[in-house]
Every structure is written in C-alpha cells, then in structure tokens.
Amino acid sequence: MRFLTAGESHGPQLTTIIEGVPAQLPLTADDINAELARRQGGYGRGRRMQIEKDQVQILSGVRHGFTTGAPITFVVENKDWKNWTKIMGAEPITEQEEQKMKRKLTRPRPGHADLNGAIKYGHRDMRNVLERSSARETTVRVACGALAKVLLKAVGIEVAGHVREIGGIKAKDIDYTSVLDLRNRSEASEVRCVDKEASEEMKKAIDQAKQDGDSIGGVVEVVVEGAPIGLGSHVHYDRKLDGKIAAGVMSINAFKGVEIGIGFEAARLPGSQVHDEIEWSEDKGYTRKTNRLGGFEGGMTNGMPIVVKGVMKPIPTLYKPLQSVDIDTKEPFAAGVERSDSCAVPAASVVCENVVAWEVANAVMETFGSDQLAVLQAAIKQHNDAAKEF
C-alpha cells in the first residue's frame, strides 16, 4: 500500500490518496472520524483544536460501506480556511495587497523548518514553509492509519498506544492483560497515561509550562498484538520492518528518537538479559519467555507483541519566544508566534499509533498481498497454522 498527502495548515483542506487497499474491506467515515477525534484530544492542546472539528469525506474507492480495490481519497476540510482565503489563496496578488495582509513571515522560529525550508526553496515569505511543515498534516496521516487499523483488525491484529513520560515525569510499568485493556485504560486518562498518579503529575507539569509560556515533550509507546511471525525480512536493509517503523515514527513532527523493545537499555545490559529465550507449546506454537526485543529479530516479527517507543521534543512555538534573526533586515528579533500547544504528547501518541499501524498493515499486504479481504484472511490463517506446527 502507499499514500500521498497534500494540503496546508490554513489551506482549504487536507487530502490523501491511498492505493493498494484490498477490496471488500468494510469501511465507513465513522471508522476514520473516531481516530481524528482522538488526535484532537488530550490535555494541553491549544486553540486550534477548538476551531477544527475534523471530519473525513470519503470521495473515492469506497461504495456502500466497502472498499472496491480502487484508490481511496480522504478529504478533511480546514474550518479556519474562511479566515485565510486571501492570505492562502492560489490566485496571484499585488505587492500592495501582500503588504496589507501583514502575514509575511520573515522571522524564522528556532526548532521549526522555517529557515532551512526558505533557503532550500528560495522563499522570502517563510509562510510557504510553515504551512506545509505544520503538524496539521498529521490529520490525514492519522486518517491513513485509521484505515490501516480497520484492515489489521479484520486479520486479528490490534494496536494501542499510551504515554510513558511527559516533562520528565515517568509512568510506572503497569501490567495489562491485552492491547484492548491497555487501550481502554489509556483512553480513560486525559494525558493517555495508564498510571493514574503519574497522570495527575503530568497535568500539573503541562499547566506549569503553559503558565511559563513554555512547552514540554515526552515519550509515547505503541503496542501491536497479533502480528504473524515473519513480517518484514532479513534479506535486505530496506525490507526490515523494524527499520520501516523507526523511519515512520521519526517522520512525525517533533519526534527525535525511536526505541524498539527495551531500546537503548540494551546497551547497558549483558546479552543474557537482552535476548528472549524461545519456547514452544501445542496451543501457542513458538513464543518467547520475555519480550525485550519488542517483537523483532532480524528485521522480522517473531510473533510477540510489537513494542515501539517514540520521543517527542517540546513544541518549538513558544509564547515566550526564543531569539531569532529577521531574514530581510538581519536584525535580531523575538521569533514569531503562531497558535500552539504547551504539550502535544497525548495527541502525538495517537499519531504514533496510526503511523505504526500503517507500517504493520503495509507489511501484511507485502507478505500476504491479495486484492480481496477474504483471500488475505485465509492466507494469514494458513501461515499462522503452519508456523505453529513448524
């Protein structure tokens, strides 16, 4: 499967076209809208979420509630577009009109794509960079992930995410009975953290950051349960699924690190405390006694839950702006301020969830690819049965 997204933060809409989804998959707008609503929630979100109530329009590839096998088009309108039609319109404007708008951005914000993108593409108005580099684009990436989740669920694979850390406050390791249990407990928290005590401390830290005109980051974790053995491949670097997942997570706005399983902790432990011993039983087939490697060996899934962590830096748009330099005058200024969140880690956990779901679903299609859902389901069942008896 593959997808392409288009659209700007304050443009008329965000669009994605998805290709390679099998036919006969049940799909409605509600399946997508549920994930879009989750992305907009979470403690610490800013004013933009009060303006936008993201709802998807399915414009192709789905008929009467089922995918047809044709490319699928999702569109999410930007409600704030009505206030930006002159500023973000496609039609040419005069220099005088441009000056009247007073929206030309010549002061790059530290931590953003503003200056680098302006130099790369030759833009004197850095709004041309800001609008596309905005995390608003993750709206339709979540829509793609929502579709991936529907496909994964249809083949017995479940995905959930939660927050492990915000602003240095870490959640305790808490046992959960299943991914569904983890999802329910995470969704019950305003910061999507299953540790109730840590959740309250995280909220206080977010409030303090907002009061200080500052921002804070954190760590999110995604767990995928039910993935068959052998997704991905050991034969070449670009076919390793853990590598693809890591690339996907790192492509999320403001994410600066990825861990699979115990991740960097593996560097501090002896091999006997890192690798997962293998066992076999008649009812489960091959399993591992532990899951320190996060469900991967040799770039392939090993049947254990996939466990991925992502590190999100603090949002760089601050109400107490950092110093920058005006590209026209070369004089120092306080960096420009757009609407911003004091903490988007709870929302980012939803984005990360859907990004991981997409990569896993894509690996399922690469391994068992079929043009029809029923044939795909039969192929996975046959594979799982054979793996158990291997």
C-alpha positions as CSV (number, residue, x, y, z in Angstrom):
1,M,0.0,0.0,0.0
2,R,1.1,3.6,-0.4
3,F,-0.4,7.1,0.2
4,L,0.3,10.7,-0.6
5,T,-0.9,13.7,1.3
6,A,-1.4,17.3,0.3
7,G,-2.6,20.5,1.9
8,E,-1.5,23.3,4.1
9,S,-2.3,24.2,7.7
10,H,-4.6,27.1,6.8
11,G,-5.4,26.0,3.3
12,P,-8.9,24.8,2.2
13,Q,-8.4,21.1,3.0
14,L,-6.1,18.2,3.7
15,T,-6.2,15.4,1.2
16,T,-4.8,11.9,1.0
17,I,-5.0,9.3,-1.8
18,I,-4.4,5.7,-0.7
19,E,-3.6,2.9,-3.1
20,G,-3.4,-0.9,-2.6
21,V,-6.1,-1.5,-0.1
22,P,-7.9,-4.8,-0.8
23,A,-11.5,-4.9,-1.9
24,Q,-14.4,-6.0,0.3
25,L,-13.0,-4.3,3.5
26,P,-15.9,-2.8,5.5
27,L,-15.1,0.9,5.9
28,T,-17.2,4.0,6.9
29,A,-16.4,7.6,7.7
30,D,-17.1,6.8,11.4
31,D,-14.0,4.5,11.4
32,I,-11.8,7.4,10.4
33,N,-13.5,10.1,12.4
34,A,-13.1,8.2,15.7
35,E,-9.3,8.4,15.2
36,L,-9.4,12.0,14.1
37,A,-11.3,12.9,17.3
38,R,-8.7,11.1,19.4
39,R,-5.9,13.1,17.7
40,Q,-7.6,16.4,18.6
41,G,-8.0,15.4,22.3
42,G,-5.6,15.3,25.1
43,Y,-4.6,17.6,27.9
44,G,-2.5,20.7,26.9
45,R,-4.0,21.2,23.4
46,G,-4.2,24.7,22.0
47,R,-6.9,26.9,20.5
48,R,-6.7,25.4,17.0
49,M,-8.5,22.3,18.3
50,Q,-11.4,24.5,19.3
51,I,-11.7,25.8,15.8
52,E,-11.3,22.5,13.8
53,K,-13.7,19.6,14.3
54,D,-12.1,17.2,11.9
55,Q,-14.4,15.0,9.9
56,V,-13.4,13.0,6.8
57,Q,-15.1,12.9,3.5
58,I,-14.6,9.7,1.5
59,L,-14.5,10.7,-2.1
60,S,-13.4,7.5,-3.9
61,G,-12.6,3.9,-3.5
62,V,-15.5,3.0,-1.2
63,R,-19.0,2.1,-2.2
64,H,-21.9,1.3,0.0
65,G,-19.6,0.7,3.0
66,F,-17.0,-1.5,1.4
67,T,-13.7,-0.8,-0.4
68,T,-13.7,-1.5,-4.1
69,G,-9.9,-2.0,-4.6
70,A,-9.6,1.4,-6.4
71,P,-7.6,4.3,-4.9
72,I,-9.3,5.8,-1.8
73,T,-9.5,9.5,-1.4
74,F,-9.9,11.1,2.1
75,V,-10.5,14.9,2.5
76,V,-10.6,16.8,5.8
77,E,-11.7,20.5,5.5
78,N,-10.0,23.2,7.4
79,K,-12.7,25.3,9.1
80,D,-10.3,28.1,9.7
81,W,-9.8,28.5,5.9
82,K,-12.5,31.1,5.8
83,N,-10.2,33.5,7.7
84,W,-7.3,32.8,5.5
85,T,-8.7,32.8,2.0
86,K,-6.9,36.0,0.9
87,I,-3.6,35.0,2.7
88,M,-3.5,31.4,1.5
89,G,-5.4,31.7,-1.8
90,A,-4.0,30.3,-5.1
91,E,-4.7,33.4,-7.2
92,P,-1.9,36.0,-7.8
93,I,-2.0,39.2,-5.6
94,T,-0.3,42.5,-5.9
95,E,2.6,43.7,-3.7
96,Q,0.3,46.3,-2.1
97,E,-2.3,43.5,-1.3
98,E,0.5,41.4,0.2
99,Q,1.7,44.3,2.4
100,K,-1.9,44.9,3.7
101,M,-2.2,41.3,4.8
102,K,0.7,41.7,7.2
103,R,1.2,37.9,7.3
104,K,4.5,37.8,5.6
105,L,6.9,35.8,7.8
106,T,10.5,36.9,7.8
107,R,11.4,35.8,11.3
108,P,12.3,32.1,11.4
109,R,11.3,30.3,14.6
110,P,14.1,28.2,16.2
111,G,13.3,24.4,16.1
112,H,11.0,24.8,13.0
113,A,11.5,24.2,9.3
114,D,11.1,27.9,8.6
115,L,14.7,29.0,7.8
116,N,16.0,25.7,6.3
117,G,13.0,25.4,4.0
118,A,13.2,29.0,3.0
119,I,16.8,28.7,2.0
120,K,16.1,25.3,0.2
121,Y,13.1,26.6,-1.8
122,G,14.1,30.3,-2.2
123,H,11.1,31.7,-0.3
124,R,11.4,35.2,1.2
125,D,8.0,34.6,2.9
126,M,8.5,31.6,5.1
127,R,4.8,31.0,5.4
128,N,5.3,28.9,2.3
129,V,7.3,26.6,4.5
130,L,5.4,26.9,7.8
131,E,2.1,26.0,6.2
132,R,3.2,22.6,4.9
133,S,5.7,21.7,7.7
134,S,2.9,22.2,10.3
135,A,1.8,19.2,12.3
136,R,-1.7,19.8,10.9
137,E,-0.6,17.4,8.1
138,T,-0.7,14.5,10.6
139,T,-4.5,14.8,10.4
140,V,-4.6,12.8,7.2
141,R,-1.7,10.6,8.2
142,V,-4.0,9.6,11.1
143,A,-6.8,9.0,8.6
144,C,-4.5,6.6,6.7
145,G,-3.6,4.9,10.0
146,A,-7.3,4.6,10.9
147,L,-7.8,2.7,7.6
148,A,-4.8,0.5,8.4
149,K,-6.3,-0.3,11.8
150,V,-9.6,-1.4,10.2
151,L,-7.6,-3.7,7.9
152,L,-5.4,-5.0,10.8
153,K,-8.5,-5.7,13.0
154,A,-10.0,-7.7,10.1
155,V,-7.0,-10.1,10.2
156,G,-6.8,-10.3,14.0
157,I,-4.2,-7.6,14.8
158,E,-4.9,-4.9,17.4
159,V,-3.0,-1.7,18.1
160,A,-2.9,0.6,21.1
161,G,-0.8,3.5,22.3
162,H,-0.1,5.3,25.6
163,V,2.1,7.9,27.2
164,R,5.0,6.8,29.2
165,E,6.6,10.2,30.1
166,I,5.8,13.9,30.0
167,G,8.2,16.7,31.1
168,G,10.4,14.2,33.0
169,I,7.5,12.6,34.9
170,K,7.6,8.8,34.2
171,A,4.8,6.4,34.5
172,K,5.4,3.2,36.4
173,D,5.4,0.0,34.5
174,I,1.9,-1.4,34.8
175,D,0.8,-4.9,33.7
176,Y,-2.1,-5.1,31.2
177,T,-4.0,-8.2,30.1
178,S,-4.2,-7.3,26.4
179,V,-3.8,-4.5,24.0
180,L,-7.5,-3.8,24.3
181,D,-7.1,-3.5,28.1
182,L,-4.2,-1.1,27.5
183,R,-6.3,1.0,25.1
184,N,-9.2,1.3,27.5
185,R,-7.0,2.4,30.4
186,S,-5.1,4.8,28.3
187,E,-8.3,6.4,26.9
188,A,-9.6,6.9,30.4
189,S,-6.7,9.3,31.1
190,E,-6.6,13.0,29.8
191,V,-2.9,12.5,29.1
192,R,-3.3,8.9,27.9
193,C,-1.2,7.5,30.7
194,V,-2.2,4.3,32.4
195,D,-0.5,5.3,35.7
196,K,-3.2,7.4,37.5
197,E,-0.7,9.0,39.9
198,A,1.7,10.0,37.1
199,S,-1.2,11.3,35.1
200,E,-2.0,13.9,37.7
201,E,1.6,15.0,37.9
202,M,1.8,15.2,34.2
203,K,-1.2,17.5,34.1
204,K,0.4,19.8,36.7
205,A,3.6,19.9,34.6
206,I,1.6,20.9,31.5
207,D,-0.2,23.6,33.4
208,Q,3.1,25.0,34.7
209,A,4.6,25.0,31.2
210,K,1.6,26.9,29.9
211,Q,1.8,29.4,32.7
212,D,5.5,29.9,31.9
213,G,4.9,30.4,28.2
214,D,7.0,27.3,27.6
215,S,6.4,23.7,26.3
216,I,7.3,20.2,27.3
217,G,7.8,16.9,25.5
218,G,7.7,13.3,26.4
219,V,7.8,9.6,25.4
220,V,4.9,7.6,23.9
221,E,4.7,3.8,23.4
222,V,2.7,1.8,20.8
223,V,1.9,-1.9,21.2
224,V,0.8,-4.2,18.4
225,E,-0.7,-7.6,19.3
226,G,-1.4,-10.5,16.9
227,A,1.2,-9.8,14.2
228,P,2.1,-13.1,12.5
229,I,5.7,-14.3,12.5
230,G,7.8,-13.2,9.6
231,L,6.5,-9.7,8.7
232,G,9.5,-7.8,7.2
233,S,12.6,-9.6,6.0
234,H,16.3,-10.2,7.0
235,V,17.5,-10.2,3.3
236,H,18.0,-6.5,2.7
237,Y,18.2,-3.3,4.8
238,D,15.1,-1.7,3.3
239,R,12.9,-4.7,3.9
240,K,13.4,-4.8,7.7
241,L,10.1,-3.9,9.3
242,D,11.6,-2.5,12.5
243,G,13.6,-0.1,10.3
244,K,10.5,0.9,8.4
245,I,8.6,1.5,11.6
246,A,11.5,3.5,13.0
247,A,11.6,5.7,9.9
248,G,7.8,6.2,10.1
249,V,8.0,7.3,13.8
250,M,10.9,9.6,13.1
251,S,8.9,11.3,10.3
252,I,6.3,12.5,12.8
253,N,6.6,16.2,13.5
254,A,8.9,16.9,16.6
255,F,9.9,13.2,17.1
256,K,13.6,12.9,17.8
257,G,14.1,9.3,18.8
258,V,12.8,5.8,18.5
259,E,13.2,2.6,20.5
260,I,12.1,-1.0,19.7
261,G,11.5,-3.0,22.9
262,I,14.0,-2.0,25.6
263,G,15.8,0.1,23.1
264,F,18.8,1.9,24.4
265,E,18.7,0.0,27.7
266,A,20.1,-3.0,25.7
267,A,23.5,-1.1,25.6
268,R,23.7,-1.3,29.4
269,L,22.8,-4.9,29.9
270,P,24.6,-8.2,29.3
271,G,23.3,-10.4,26.4
272,S,21.7,-12.8,28.8
273,Q,19.4,-10.0,30.0
274,V,18.6,-8.7,26.5
275,H,17.8,-11.7,24.2
276,D,14.4,-13.5,24.6
277,E,14.5,-17.3,25.2
278,I,12.4,-19.4,22.8
279,E,9.7,-21.9,24.0
280,W,7.0,-23.9,22.2
281,S,3.6,-25.2,23.3
282,E,1.0,-27.1,21.4
283,D,-1.7,-24.4,21.8
284,K,0.5,-21.3,21.1
285,G,3.3,-22.6,19.0
286,Y,6.6,-20.7,19.2
287,T,6.8,-17.9,21.8
288,R,9.4,-16.0,23.8
289,K,9.7,-16.1,27.6
290,T,10.3,-12.3,27.6
291,N,9.8,-9.6,25.0
292,R,12.9,-7.3,25.5
293,L,13.4,-7.1,21.7
294,G,9.9,-5.7,21.2
295,G,8.7,-8.4,18.9
296,F,11.5,-8.3,16.4
297,E,14.5,-10.4,15.5
298,G,16.5,-9.9,12.3
299,G,14.2,-7.2,11.0
300,M,11.2,-9.6,11.2
301,T,8.3,-10.0,13.6
302,N,8.7,-13.1,15.9
303,G,5.1,-13.4,17.0
304,M,5.5,-11.4,20.2
305,P,3.8,-8.0,20.6
306,I,5.5,-5.2,18.7
307,V,6.6,-2.6,21.2
308,V,7.8,0.8,19.9
309,K,8.6,4.0,21.8
310,G,8.9,7.5,20.3
311,V,10.5,10.5,21.8
312,M,8.8,13.9,21.2
313,K,10.7,17.1,21.8
314,P,8.9,20.1,23.3
315,I,6.9,22.1,20.7
316,P,9.2,24.9,19.4
317,T,6.5,27.5,19.1
318,L,6.7,29.3,22.4
319,Y,4.6,32.1,23.9
320,K,7.8,33.2,25.5
321,P,9.6,33.3,22.1
322,L,13.3,32.4,21.6
323,Q,15.6,34.8,19.8
324,S,16.0,34.7,16.0
325,V,17.1,36.9,13.1
326,D,14.9,38.7,10.6
327,I,16.0,37.4,7.1
328,D,15.2,40.8,5.5
329,T,16.9,43.1,7.9
330,K,19.3,40.6,9.6
331,E,18.4,42.2,12.9
332,P,17.7,40.1,16.0
333,F,14.1,39.7,17.0
334,A,11.9,37.5,19.2
335,A,10.7,34.7,17.0
336,G,7.2,34.9,15.5
337,V,4.4,33.1,17.4
338,E,1.6,31.0,15.8
339,R,-1.1,29.3,17.8
340,S,0.5,26.5,19.7
341,D,0.0,23.8,22.4
342,S,2.0,23.8,25.6
343,C,2.2,20.0,25.3
344,A,1.0,17.7,22.4
345,V,2.4,14.4,23.7
346,P,-1.0,12.8,24.4
347,A,-2.1,13.7,20.8
348,A,1.2,12.6,19.5
349,S,0.7,9.2,21.0
350,V,-2.4,8.8,18.7
351,V,-0.4,9.9,15.7
352,C,2.4,7.5,16.5
353,E,-0.2,4.7,17.0
354,N,-1.5,5.3,13.5
355,V,1.9,5.6,11.9
356,V,2.9,2.3,13.3
357,A,-0.4,0.7,12.3
358,W,0.2,1.8,8.7
359,E,3.6,0.2,8.6
360,V,2.4,-3.0,10.0
361,A,-0.6,-3.1,7.7
362,N,1.6,-2.4,4.7
363,A,3.9,-5.3,5.8
364,V,0.9,-7.6,6.0
365,M,-0.1,-6.6,2.4
366,E,3.5,-7.1,1.2
367,T,3.7,-10.6,2.8
368,F,0.2,-11.9,2.1
369,G,-0.9,-9.4,-0.5
370,S,-4.3,-10.0,-2.1
371,D,-6.9,-8.0,-3.9
372,Q,-9.7,-9.4,-1.7
373,L,-10.0,-9.3,2.1
374,A,-11.3,-12.9,2.3
375,V,-8.3,-14.3,0.4
376,L,-5.9,-12.2,2.6
377,Q,-7.6,-13.6,5.8
378,A,-7.3,-17.2,4.5
379,A,-3.6,-16.7,3.6
380,I,-2.8,-15.4,7.1
381,K,-4.6,-18.2,8.8
382,Q,-2.8,-20.8,6.7
383,H,0.5,-19.1,7.6
384,N,-0.2,-19.0,11.3
385,D,-1.3,-22.6,11.4
386,A,1.9,-23.7,9.5
387,A,4.1,-21.6,11.8
388,K,2.6,-23.3,14.9
389,E,3.4,-26.7,13.6
390,F,6.8,-25.8,12.1
